[in-house]
């Protein structure tokens, strides 16, 4: 039976891969190495991986966690044991059934789940036992579930997968990967083939767009006004926020009144309007965001004379970031009489040379955040030393307690109380000036329709509503 099923899927993949009529072609710069969930690194690897793998849970177009492979789940009263039963009759694309063994293997291989004990209850049920209460645990189960021995036995570019799409073909010229072709047999999709074409650099990618070789591509900048047949579906990546981080280890920046003044003179909305959407504090644009707080403190009438106090901003040497840092420095000089020096650093070694040694006064930088409001790793005082991620060195007992209680509390309303307190402390202490969630520009052919509004938290969320996309025939 498995041999027949495998043969059936293989024949379907070959047939669909040969049909050009329902294809969406996206251009990409670079070369993929693996689409196995625990091995993905680049944004394109993650995008493909999300298209071909299912998780125990998933995010919908509104950003809510909903069951995917999970059928039922229970949580023990002490919050330490999660028992999850899989839906029956779910299959890998080689015809084998998805079972509890696959969940246990995935947990063993996933770093975020390394300290969670797993037990097989039956063929479809797994018990997860946590060493400590951790409210965001279910969000960790959004990771793509892998079949047993996927890392050891699967081809990383054509792995055994489980979602609507699967990889049908990889085309190469020598060692260079030209195309990755994904197909689906699910009739809910009007476009049943996605082809990713790879290019060595941005110039060749944009030339391909002008020649009509591709239907779409992603750019981090608004780059292409001359592409008349493309729409710019600009969307914010809300899983990243750019901020000005103060190094609170520095004696002069330990003065909260100075930080407040530096915040008060910055017209954030004007500074970031073309770069992204404003950040609403450390828990931004979430159910848990405290809407009563306004992290944009701009007062156009405010000024002060700080007697040429010298301040240094370090920034990755990239045009957009340097330009923003220079705008900010000019405002601080004009409004506060500061002497501001913008230091441009090599982006390739920025983490190694600037962030890890905490070698900065003010840092313009983007950090990733999770969908859950848990911000322990970014702001708790125990996380202030490298390689941890509390880069400002922020220490505050009220914030620490709120973060500790928030990740240990399962009741949503009680979590809301703790994270409201945390946000108030950050608002009062100003360890950072929150700026923007960056825009990504998804240029798509005008012959592709059905692309709608959605909650875009990651770069790959552009495909969340792919089932609505249609391709207009030009024949």
Secondary structure, 3 states (H helix, E strand, C coil): CHHHHHHHHHHHHHHHHCCCCCEEEEEEECCCCCCCCCCCCCHHHHHHHHHHCCECEEECCCCCEEECCEEEEEECCCCCEEEEEECCCCECCCCCECCHHHHHHHHHHCHHHCCCEEEEEECCEEEEECCCCCCCHHHHCCCECCCCCHHHHCECCECCCCCCCEEEEEEEECCEEEEEEEECCCCCCCCCEEEEEEECCHHHHHHHHHCCCCCEEEECCCCCCCCCCEEEEEEECCCEEEEEEECCCCCHHHCHHHHHHHHHCCCHHHHHCCCEEECCCCCCCCCCCCCCCCCCCCCCCCCCCCCCCEEEEEEECCHHHHHHHHHHHHHHHHHHCCEEEEEEECHHHHHHHHHCCCCCCEEEEEEECCCCCCCHHHHCHHHCCCCCCCCCCCCCHHHHHHHHHHHHCCCHHHHHHHHHHHHHHHHHHCCEEEEEEEEEEEEEECCEECCCCCCCCCHHHHHCCHHHCEECCCC
